[in-house]
Amino acid sequence: MTTATEIHGDTSLPHGFGHPHASEEARAIAQAGMILRVQVGSGIHGTSISGQDDRDEMGICLEPARFVT
């Protein structure tokens, strides 16, 4: 079994995110249930522009049963 990769740097949410899934609690739940996390976007395809690139990631996580049932 693998463990989630530690995220380095600022993980605070941008100003104006009022959605319930955009909270520190939701982030902790997602990270605890992470089963796949990959890099996507221009960085992985080699089409990023130096100085203007960022790291795009996509993942799959399993929610605890109490959130689904």
C-alpha positions in Angstrom: 0.0 0.0 0.0 1.3 3.4 -0.9 0.9 6.6 1.1 -0.2 10.0 -0.2 2.5 12.3 -1.3 3.2 15.3 0.9 2.2 18.6 -0.6 4.9 21.2 -0.3 4.1 24.9 -0.4 1.0 26.9 0.3 -2.2 24.8 0.4 -4.6 27.6 1.5 -7.7 28.0 -0.6 -8.0 31.1 -2.9 -10.2 34.0 -1.6 -13.9 33.6 -2.5 -14.2 29.8 -2.4 -17.5 29.4 -0.6 -18.3 25.9 -1.9 -18.5 23.2 0.8 -16.0 21.1 -1.1 -13.5 23.9 -1.1 -12.6 23.7 2.6 -9.8 22.4 4.7 -12.0 19.6 6.0 -12.9 18.5 2.4 -9.2 18.6 1.5 -8.3 16.4 4.5 -11.1 13.9 3.6 -9.9 13.7 0.0 -6.3 13.2 0.9 -7.1 10.5 3.4 -9.1 8.6 0.7 -6.7 9.2 -2.1 -6.2 6.2 -4.4 -4.7 7.9 -7.5 -3.0 11.2 -8.0 -1.4 12.2 -11.3 0.0 15.2 -13.0 -2.0 16.5 -16.0 -1.9 19.5 -18.3 0.8 21.3 -20.2 3.6 20.4 -17.8 3.2 16.7 -18.5 2.8 17.2 -22.2 5.9 19.4 -22.5 4.0 22.4 -23.8 4.4 24.7 -20.7 5.8 28.2 -21.1 8.8 28.9 -18.8 7.8 31.4 -16.1 4.1 30.9 -16.8 3.7 27.3 -15.9 2.0 25.7 -12.9 1.5 22.1 -11.7 -1.9 20.7 -12.7 -3.0 17.6 -10.8 -6.0 15.3 -10.9 -6.9 12.6 -8.5 -9.4 10.0 -7.4 -10.4 9.6 -3.8 -12.9 7.4 -2.0 -15.3 9.2 0.4 -16.0 7.8 3.8 -19.3 5.9 3.8 -21.0 8.4 6.1 -20.8 11.0 3.2 -22.4 8.6 0.7 -25.1 6.7 2.5 
